[in-house]
């Protein structure tokens, strides 16, 4: 539980960003929850430190569902958040593949463009890794996301081969 002064708002935003980044689930104003596993510890500690620096108050509790249904409900809510992240990730994979297809279609085979696409692929890889770490209950879209990331890597590799062939005058 986090309570921060209303002003300046940058402190509330910083704590909110840190808790969202770590994957905590917002249960209400100033109430956040995350599974009690080590992957969340450092991020929660950073949020608590930000709260303290902003002259806020925090209370950390270790809780469990009062009933099996409550525990299941929390797991479902947490997994729903990860599912939304996977959905956004999959949409970005689609955009990435569309961008590669466009560059091939217009024959834009330059090293600068290849480098840009490789950076985009690295961003997707980092994002996939981040979501995977937070997805402690295993959202259904995780497997599809792994497959799509592999397809993105293959598309980028195919594009790289086309760039190098164009630059070296071969017909590969």
Residue frames as a rotation matrix with the C-alpha (Angstrom) as fourth column:
UNK 1
0.596 0.803 0.000 0.00
0.803 -0.596 0.000 0.00
0.000 0.000 -1.000 0.00
UNK 2
-0.580 -0.799 0.158 1.42
0.812 -0.584 0.025 3.36
0.072 0.142 0.987 -1.01
UNK 3
0.693 0.699 -0.178 0.29
0.708 -0.706 -0.018 6.83
-0.138 -0.113 -0.984 0.01
UNK 4
-0.453 -0.855 0.251 2.04
0.891 -0.445 0.092 9.82
0.033 0.265 0.964 -1.53
UNK 5
-0.358 0.293 -0.887 1.54
0.186 -0.908 -0.375 13.57
-0.915 -0.299 0.271 -1.26
UNK 6
0.627 0.712 0.317 -0.68
0.486 -0.040 -0.873 14.98
-0.609 0.701 -0.371 -4.02
UNK 7
0.927 -0.351 0.132 2.03
-0.119 -0.610 -0.783 17.36
0.355 0.711 -0.607 -5.19
UNK 8
-0.260 -0.034 -0.965 4.31
-0.907 -0.335 0.256 17.16
-0.332 0.942 0.056 -6.94
UNK 9
0.717 0.692 0.077 2.68
-0.605 0.674 -0.423 14.51
-0.344 0.257 0.903 -9.07
UNK 10
0.228 -0.693 -0.683 6.01
-0.771 0.300 -0.562 13.29
0.594 0.655 -0.466 -10.44
UNK 11
-0.655 -0.475 0.587 6.48
-0.748 0.516 -0.417 11.18
-0.105 -0.712 -0.694 -7.31
UNK 12
0.154 0.800 0.579 3.18
-0.468 0.576 -0.670 9.36
-0.870 -0.168 0.463 -7.78
UNK 13
0.794 0.115 -0.597 4.01
-0.607 0.198 -0.770 8.84
0.030 0.973 0.227 -11.45
UNK 14
-0.193 -0.956 -0.220 7.49
-0.872 0.270 -0.408 7.49
0.450 0.113 -0.886 -10.63
UNK 15
-0.595 0.035 0.803 6.10
-0.566 0.691 -0.450 4.96
-0.570 -0.722 -0.392 -8.13
UNK 16
0.505 0.857 0.101 3.28
-0.451 0.362 -0.816 4.00
-0.736 0.367 0.569 -10.50
UNK 17
0.544 -0.361 -0.757 5.76
-0.778 0.121 -0.617 3.46
0.314 0.925 -0.215 -13.36
UNK 18
-0.544 -0.823 0.161 8.05
-0.818 0.479 -0.317 1.34
0.184 -0.305 -0.935 -11.21
UNK 19
-0.374 0.472 0.798 5.23
-0.410 0.688 -0.599 -0.89
-0.832 -0.552 -0.064 -10.01
UNK 20
0.742 0.613 -0.271 3.81
-0.487 0.215 -0.846 -1.24
-0.461 0.760 0.458 -13.54
UNK 21
0.200 -0.769 -0.607 7.30
-0.906 0.091 -0.414 -1.99
0.374 0.632 -0.679 -14.87
UNK 22
-0.737 -0.501 0.453 7.79
-0.657 0.687 -0.309 -4.79
-0.157 -0.526 -0.836 -12.37
UNK 23
-0.663 0.539 -0.520 4.37
-0.078 0.641 0.764 -6.19
0.745 0.547 -0.383 -13.24
UNK 24
-0.918 0.366 -0.150 2.48
0.200 0.101 -0.975 -5.46
-0.342 -0.925 -0.166 -10.02
UNK 25
-0.407 0.877 0.257 -1.29
0.712 0.128 0.691 -5.52
0.573 0.464 -0.676 -10.24
UNK 26
-0.901 0.178 0.396 -3.15
-0.328 -0.878 -0.349 -2.35
0.286 -0.445 0.849 -9.24
UNK 27
-0.605 0.699 -0.382 -6.04
0.761 0.648 -0.019 -3.32
0.234 -0.302 -0.924 -6.97
UNK 28
0.647 0.761 -0.038 -7.19
0.741 -0.617 0.264 0.23
0.177 -0.199 -0.964 -6.25
UNK 29
0.687 -0.375 0.623 -5.85
-0.191 -0.920 -0.343 3.65
0.701 0.116 -0.703 -5.44
UNK 30
0.105 -0.794 0.599 -2.44
-0.939 -0.278 -0.203 3.06
0.328 -0.541 -0.774 -3.89
UNK 31
0.339 0.062 0.939 -3.00
-0.548 0.824 0.144 -0.69
-0.765 -0.563 0.313 -3.46
UNK 32
0.170 -0.410 -0.896 -0.70
-0.924 0.251 -0.290 -2.97
0.344 0.877 -0.336 -5.44
UNK 33
0.570 0.010 0.821 -0.17
-0.447 0.842 0.301 -6.72
-0.689 -0.539 0.485 -5.42
UNK 34
0.134 -0.557 -0.820 2.40
-0.881 0.311 -0.355 -9.09
0.453 0.770 -0.449 -6.85
UNK 35
0.840 0.106 -0.531 3.02
0.047 0.963 0.266 -12.80
0.540 -0.249 0.804 -6.32
UNK 36
0.706 -0.587 0.397 5.52
-0.606 -0.210 0.767 -13.49
-0.367 -0.782 -0.504 -3.56
UNK 37
0.746 -0.557 0.364 8.34
0.650 0.728 -0.219 -14.66
-0.143 0.400 0.905 -5.81
UNK 38
0.025 -0.866 -0.499 11.86
0.641 -0.369 0.673 -13.24
-0.767 -0.337 0.546 -6.08
UNK 39
-0.391 -0.224 0.893 11.40
0.905 -0.268 0.329 -11.73
0.165 0.937 0.307 -9.55
UNK 40
0.454 0.681 0.574 9.25
0.532 -0.724 0.438 -8.95
0.715 0.106 -0.691 -8.07
UNK 41
0.470 -0.235 -0.851 11.41
0.862 -0.089 0.500 -8.13
-0.193 -0.968 0.161 -5.04
UNK 42
-0.579 -0.808 -0.111 13.84
0.761 -0.584 0.283 -5.60
-0.294 0.080 0.953 -6.53
UNK 43
-0.572 0.417 0.706 11.12
0.372 -0.635 0.677 -3.63
0.731 0.650 0.208 -8.32
UNK 44
0.571 0.785 -0.239 8.94
0.545 -0.145 0.825 -3.47
0.614 -0.602 -0.511 -5.23
UNK 45
0.203 -0.584 -0.786 11.93
0.898 -0.208 0.387 -2.32
-0.389 -0.784 0.483 -3.18
UNK 46
-0.796 -0.460 0.393 12.65
0.593 -0.724 0.352 0.43
0.123 0.513 0.850 -5.75
UNK 47
-0.076 0.859 0.506 9.02
0.322 -0.460 0.828 1.59
0.944 0.226 -0.242 -5.53
UNK 48
0.668 0.291 -0.685 9.21
0.720 -0.018 0.694 1.64
0.189 -0.957 -0.221 -1.74
UNK 49
-0.302 -0.858 -0.415 12.44
0.865 -0.429 0.259 3.67
-0.400 -0.282 0.872 -1.86
UNK 50
-0.698 0.129 0.704 10.82
0.415 -0.729 0.545 6.16
0.583 0.673 0.455 -4.26
UNK 51
0.404 0.915 -0.026 7.87
0.467 -0.182 0.865 6.43
0.787 -0.361 -0.500 -1.89
UNK 52
0.433 -0.315 -0.845 10.15
0.871 -0.096 0.482 7.13
-0.233 -0.944 0.233 1.06
UNK 53
-0.658 -0.749 0.079 12.17
0.736 -0.617 0.279 9.76
-0.161 0.241 0.957 -0.85
UNK 54
-0.528 0.549 0.647 8.91
0.226 -0.644 0.731 11.52
0.818 0.533 0.216 -1.73
UNK 55
-0.897 0.153 0.414 7.90
-0.441 -0.355 -0.824 11.68
0.021 -0.922 0.386 1.96
UNK 56
0.038 0.920 -0.390 5.21
-0.710 0.299 0.637 9.11
0.703 0.253 0.665 1.32
UNK 57
-0.222 0.007 0.975 4.09
-0.838 0.510 -0.194 6.20
-0.499 -0.860 -0.108 3.43
UNK 58
-0.083 0.201 -0.976 4.11
-0.702 0.684 0.201 2.56
0.707 0.702 0.084 2.44
UNK 59
0.044 0.134 0.990 2.98
-0.798 0.601 -0.046 -0.62
-0.601 -0.788 0.134 4.10
UNK 60
-0.386 -0.230 -0.893 4.10
-0.756 0.634 0.164 -3.96
0.528 0.739 -0.419 2.74
UNK 61
0.166 0.530 0.832 1.96
-0.835 0.524 -0.167 -6.96
-0.524 -0.667 0.530 3.58
UNK 62
-0.917 -0.272 -0.292 2.27
-0.381 0.817 0.434 -10.62
0.120 0.509 -0.852 2.78
UNK 63
-0.147 0.965 0.216 -1.18
-0.826 0.000 -0.563 -11.85
-0.543 -0.261 0.798 1.95
UNK 64
-0.995 0.023 0.098 -2.90
0.071 0.851 0.520 -14.94
-0.072 0.524 -0.849 0.69
UNK 65
-0.415 0.909 -0.036 -6.40
-0.406 -0.150 0.901 -15.46
0.814 0.388 0.432 -0.54
UNK 66
-0.368 0.368 0.854 -8.78
-0.908 0.059 -0.416 -16.00
-0.203 -0.928 0.312 2.34
UNK 67
0.492 0.535 0.687 -10.29
-0.267 0.843 -0.466 -18.84
-0.829 0.046 0.558 0.34
UNK 68
-0.348 -0.572 0.743 -9.09
0.530 0.533 0.659 -20.95
-0.773 0.623 0.117 -2.56
UNK 69
0.429 0.595 0.679 -11.48
0.902 -0.241 -0.359 -18.93
-0.050 0.767 -0.640 -4.76
UNK 70
0.912 -0.155 -0.379 -9.82
-0.080 -0.975 0.205 -15.67
-0.402 -0.157 -0.902 -3.66
UNK 71
-0.062 -0.993 0.103 -6.37
-0.127 0.110 0.986 -17.05
-0.990 0.048 -0.133 -4.49
UNK 72
-0.239 0.066 0.969 -7.67
0.853 0.490 0.177 -18.24
-0.464 0.869 -0.173 -7.86
UNK 73
0.793 0.592 0.142 -9.26
0.596 -0.706 -0.381 -14.85
-0.126 0.387 -0.913 -8.52
UNK 74
0.556 -0.680 -0.478 -5.95
-0.340 -0.711 0.616 -13.07
-0.759 -0.180 -0.626 -7.85
UNK 75
-0.399 -0.724 0.563 -4.14
0.227 0.516 0.826 -15.48
-0.888 0.457 -0.041 -10.15
UNK 76
0.128 0.542 0.831 -6.73
0.965 0.124 -0.230 -14.85
-0.227 0.831 -0.507 -12.87
UNK 77
0.939 0.215 -0.268 -6.46
0.187 -0.974 -0.125 -11.07
-0.288 0.067 -0.955 -12.46
UNK 78
0.198 -0.954 -0.223 -2.68
-0.345 -0.281 0.896 -11.21
-0.917 -0.100 -0.385 -12.56
UNK 79
-0.452 -0.325 0.831 -2.69
0.539 0.643 0.544 -13.50
-0.711 0.694 -0.116 -15.59
UNK 80
0.575 0.711 0.404 -5.20
0.783 -0.337 -0.523 -11.22
-0.235 0.617 -0.751 -17.34
UNK 81
0.726 -0.409 -0.552 -2.67
-0.307 -0.912 0.273 -8.37
-0.615 -0.029 -0.788 -17.00
UNK 82
-0.376 -0.897 0.233 0.03
-0.182 0.318 0.930 -10.54
-0.909 0.307 -0.283 -18.57
UNK 83
-0.072 0.429 0.900 -2.39
0.841 0.512 -0.176 -11.56
-0.537 0.744 -0.398 -21.31
UNK 84
0.904 0.385 -0.185 -2.89
0.262 -0.841 -0.473 -7.88
-0.338 0.380 -0.861 -22.16
UNK 85
0.244 -0.902 -0.357 0.88
-0.569 -0.431 0.700 -7.43
-0.785 0.032 -0.618 -22.33
UNK 86
-0.493 -0.398 0.774 1.20
0.295 0.760 0.579 -10.47
-0.819 0.514 -0.257 -24.60
UNK 87
0.456 0.747 0.485 -1.58
0.773 -0.062 -0.632 -9.11
-0.442 0.662 -0.605 -26.80
UNK 88
0.854 -0.201 -0.480 0.31
-0.288 -0.951 -0.115 -5.84
-0.433 0.236 -0.870 -27.23
UNK 89
-0.179 -0.968 0.174 3.55
-0.415 0.234 0.879 -7.76
-0.892 0.085 -0.444 -27.84
UNK 90
-0.230 0.161 0.960 1.89
0.668 0.743 0.035 -9.86
-0.708 0.649 -0.278 -30.55
UNK 91
0.842 0.538 0.037 0.57
0.422 -0.614 -0.667 -6.70
-0.336 0.577 -0.744 -32.22
UNK 92
0.506 -0.736 -0.449 4.10
-0.642 -0.669 0.374 -5.29
-0.576 0.098 -0.812 -32.30
UNK 93
-0.388 -0.588 0.710 5.38
0.076 0.747 0.660 -8.55
-0.919 0.310 -0.245 -33.79
UNK 94
0.339 0.611 0.715 2.80
0.815 0.188 -0.547 -8.15
-0.469 0.769 -0.434 -36.55
UNK 95
0.939 -0.014 -0.342 3.92
-0.119 -0.950 -0.290 -4.54
-0.321 0.313 -0.894 -37.14
UNK 96
0.039 -0.999 0.015 7.55
-0.514 -0.008 0.858 -5.69
-0.857 -0.041 -0.513 -37.24
UNK 97
-0.347 -0.131 0.928 6.83
0.515 0.801 0.306 -8.35
-0.784 0.584 -0.211 -39.84
UNK 98
0.698 0.643 0.316 4.80
0.645 -0.371 -0.668 -5.86
-0.312 0.670 -0.673 -41.89
UNK 99
0.706 -0.514 -0.487 7.69
-0.457 -0.856 0.242 -3.39
-0.541 0.052 -0.839 -41.81
UNK 100
-0.355 -0.844 0.402 10.15
-0.192 0.487 0.852 -6.05
-0.915 0.225 -0.335 -43.00
UNK 101
-0.015 0.442 0.897 7.75
0.811 0.530 -0.247 -7.06
-0.584 0.724 -0.366 -45.78
UNK 102
0.910 0.360 -0.208 7.42
0.210 -0.830 -0.517 -3.42
-0.358 0.426 -0.831 -46.85
UNK 103
0.275 -0.890 -0.364 11.19
-0.612 -0.454 0.648 -2.93
-0.742 0.045 -0.669 -47.00
UNK 104
-0.511 -0.407 0.757 11.52
0.248 0.773 0.583 -6.05
-0.823 0.486 -0.294 -49.15
UNK 105
0.359 0.765 0.535 8.62
0.794 0.051 -0.606 -4.97
-0.491 0.642 -0.589 -51.36
UNK 106
0.983 0.012 -0.181 10.18
-0.063 -0.911 -0.406 -1.54
-0.170 0.411 -0.896 -52.02
UNK 107
0.594 -0.804 0.023 13.68
0.661 0.471 -0.584 -3.08
0.459 0.362 0.811 -52.24
UNK 108
0.665 -0.393 0.636 15.12
-0.564 -0.821 0.082 -0.88
0.490 -0.413 -0.768 -49.51
UNK 109
0.821 -0.436 -0.367 18.22
0.508 0.853 0.122 -2.95
0.260 -0.286 0.922 -48.95
UNK 110
0.281 -0.722 0.633 20.51
-0.319 -0.692 -0.648 -0.65
0.905 -0.020 -0.425 -46.97
UNK 111
-0.444 -0.538 -0.716 22.69
0.528 0.489 -0.695 -1.29
0.724 -0.687 0.067 -43.96
UNK 112
-0.903 0.152 0.402 21.05
-0.372 -0.746 -0.552 1.61
0.216 -0.648 0.730 -42.14
UNK 113
0.069 0.997 -0.047 17.61
-0.879 0.083 0.470 0.06
0.473 0.009 0.881 -42.59
UNK 114
0.205 -0.079 -0.976 18.90
0.145 0.988 -0.050 -3.36
0.968 -0.132 0.214 -41.59
UNK 115
-0.812 -0.556 -0.180 20.40
0.282 -0.104 -0.954 -1.89
0.511 -0.825 0.241 -38.43
UNK 116
-0.591 0.678 0.437 17.08
-0.782 -0.615 -0.103 -0.21
0.199 -0.403 0.893 -37.61
UNK 117
0.388 0.767 -0.512 15.21
-0.603 0.631 0.489 -3.49
0.697 0.119 0.707 -38.05
UNK 118
-0.138 -0.515 -0.846 17.76
0.393 0.756 -0.524 -5.36
0.909 -0.405 0.098 -35.94
UNK 119
-0.945 -0.152 0.291 17.29
-0.167 -0.541 -0.824 -2.78
0.283 -0.827 0.486 -33.17
UNK 120
-0.105 0.984 0.146 13.53
-0.942 -0.145 0.302 -3.29
0.318 -0.106 0.942 -33.38
UNK 121
0.366 0.173 -0.914 14.04
-0.103 0.984 0.145 -7.04
0.925 0.041 0.378 -33.11
UNK 122
-0.643 -0.665 -0.379 16.26
0.355 0.180 -0.917 -6.57
0.679 -0.725 0.120 -30.04
UNK 123
-0.705 0.489 0.514 13.53
-0.689 -0.644 -0.333 -4.42
0.168 -0.589 0.791 -28.47
UNK 124
0.357 0.857 -0.371 11.04
-0.727 0.505 0.466 -7.25
0.587 0.104 0.803 -29.11
UNK 125
0.022 -0.428 -0.904 13.44
0.270 0.873 -0.407 -9.76
0.963 -0.235 0.135 -27.56
UNK 126
-0.919 -0.370 0.136 13.89
0.002 -0.350 -0.937 -7.62
0.394 -0.861 0.323 -24.42
UNK 127
-0.342 0.884 0.318 10.15
-0.918 -0.387 0.088 -7.08
0.201 -0.262 0.944 -24.15
UNK 128
0.396 0.450 -0.801 9.49
-0.357 0.879 0.317 -10.82
0.846 0.161 0.508 -24.53
UNK 129
-0.421 -0.655 -0.628 12.05
0.398 0.489 -0.776 -11.57
0.815 -0.577 0.055 -21.84
UNK 130
-0.901 0.080 0.426 10.52
-0.371 -0.651 -0.662 -8.98
0.225 -0.755 0.617 -19.48
UNK 131
0.070 0.996 0.048 6.98
-0.942 0.050 0.331 -10.28
0.328 -0.068 0.942 -19.90
UNK 132
0.238 -0.029 -0.971 8.14
-0.075 0.996 -0.048 -13.89
0.968 0.085 0.235 -19.60
UNK 133
-0.775 -0.598 -0.205 9.79
0.188 0.092 -0.978 -13.16
0.604 -0.796 0.042 -16.26
UNK 134
-0.760 0.526 0.382 6.60
-0.647 -0.555 -0.522 -11.55
-0.063 -0.644 0.763 -14.90
UNK 135
0.088 0.857 -0.507 4.28
-0.839 0.339 0.427 -14.23
0.538 0.388 0.749 -16.30
UNK 136
-0.709 -0.514 0.482 4.62
-0.705 0.528 -0.474 -16.49
-0.011 -0.676 -0.737 -13.27
UNK 137
-0.141 0.737 0.661 1.26
-0.384 0.574 -0.723 -18.22
-0.912 -0.356 0.202 -13.77
UNK 138
-0.826 -0.313 0.469 1.65
0.253 0.536 0.805 -18.83
-0.504 0.784 -0.364 -17.52
UNK 139
-0.044 0.803 -0.595 -0.76
-0.539 -0.520 -0.663 -16.76
-0.841 0.291 0.455 -19.59
UNK 140
0.499 0.351 0.792 -2.20
0.318 0.777 -0.544 -18.68
-0.806 0.523 0.276 -22.57
UNK 141
0.998 -0.044 -0.048 -0.62
-0.062 -0.421 -0.905 -16.37
0.019 0.906 -0.423 -25.19
UNK 142
0.410 -0.909 0.076 2.95
-0.584 -0.197 0.788 -16.96
-0.701 -0.367 -0.611 -23.94
UNK 143
-0.045 -0.419 0.907 3.53
0.408 0.821 0.399 -19.91
-0.912 0.388 0.134 -26.28
UNK 144
0.671 0.348 0.654 2.19
0.736 -0.212 -0.642 -18.01
-0.085 0.913 -0.399 -29.29
UNK 145
0.921 -0.354 -0.166 4.42
-0.337 -0.934 0.120 -15.06
-0.197 -0.054 -0.979 -28.38
UNK 146
0.089 -0.930 0.356 7.51
-0.251 0.325 0.912 -17.29
-0.964 -0.171 -0.205 -28.36
UNK 147
0.069 0.017 0.998 6.60
0.813 0.578 -0.066 -18.62
-0.578 0.816 0.026 -31.81
UNK 148
0.887 0.338 0.316 5.95
0.460 -0.713 -0.529 -15.13
0.046 0.614 -0.788 -33.17
UNK 149
0.652 -0.727 -0.218 9.26
-0.486 -0.620 0.616 -13.83
-0.582 -0.295 -0.757 -31.83
UNK 150
-0.170 -0.701 0.693 11.04
0.221 0.658 0.720 -16.67
-0.960 0.275 0.043 -33.59
UNK 151
0.363 0.383 0.850 9.18
0.905 0.074 -0.420 -15.79
-0.224 0.921 -0.320 -36.81
UNK 152
0.986 -0.048 -0.160 10.26
-0.064 -0.994 -0.094 -12.15
-0.155 0.102 -0.983 -36.42
UNK 153
0.210 -0.975 0.074 13.88
-0.389 -0.013 0.921 -13.26
-0.897 -0.222 -0.382 -36.02
UNK 154
-0.154 -0.206 0.966 13.59
0.669 0.698 0.255 -15.41
-0.727 0.686 0.030 -39.15
UNK 155
0.760 0.483 0.435 12.07
0.648 -0.515 -0.561 -12.51
-0.047 0.708 -0.704 -41.11
UNK 156
0.808 -0.520 -0.276 14.90
-0.415 -0.836 0.360 -10.24
-0.418 -0.177 -0.891 -40.01
UNK 157
-0.094 -0.864 0.494 17.49
-0.044 0.500 0.865 -12.85
-0.995 0.059 -0.085 -40.96
UNK 158
0.178 0.251 0.951 15.88
0.898 0.354 -0.261 -13.22
-0.403 0.901 -0.162 -44.40
UNK 159
0.981 0.186 0.056 15.95
0.193 -0.920 -0.342 -9.44
-0.012 0.346 -0.938 -44.81
UNK 160
0.452 -0.885 -0.113 19.63
-0.431 -0.327 0.841 -9.34
-0.781 -0.331 -0.529 -43.75
UNK 161
-0.174 -0.493 0.852 20.48
0.505 0.698 0.507 -11.89
-0.845 0.519 0.128 -46.42
UNK 162
0.537 0.455 0.710 18.67
0.843 -0.255 -0.474 -9.78
-0.034 0.853 -0.520 -49.03
UNK 163
0.936 -0.254 -0.244 20.53
-0.207 -0.957 0.201 -6.64
-0.284 -0.137 -0.949 -47.89
UNK 164
0.082 -0.983 0.166 23.91
-0.282 0.137 0.950 -8.33
-0.956 -0.124 -0.266 -48.10
UNK 165
-0.041 -0.029 0.999 23.06
0.816 0.576 0.050 -9.86
-0.576 0.817 0.000 -51.48
UNK 166
0.846 0.409 0.341 22.04
0.531 -0.692 -0.489 -6.42
0.036 0.596 -0.803 -52.81
UNK 167
0.787 -0.577 -0.219 25.17
-0.417 -0.759 0.500 -4.76
-0.455 -0.303 -0.838 -51.45
UNK 168
-0.199 -0.912 0.359 27.44
-0.291 0.405 0.867 -7.42
-0.936 0.068 -0.346 -52.88
UNK 169
-0.184 0.178 -0.967 25.65
-0.960 -0.243 0.138 -7.74
-0.210 0.954 0.216 -56.20
UNK 170
-0.992 -0.107 0.072 24.74
-0.092 0.979 0.180 -11.41
-0.090 0.172 -0.981 -55.78
UNK 171
-0.410 0.885 -0.223 21.36
-0.615 -0.087 0.784 -12.91
0.674 0.458 0.580 -56.59
UNK 172
-0.941 -0.012 -0.337 20.78
0.213 0.754 -0.622 -14.85
0.261 -0.657 -0.707 -53.34
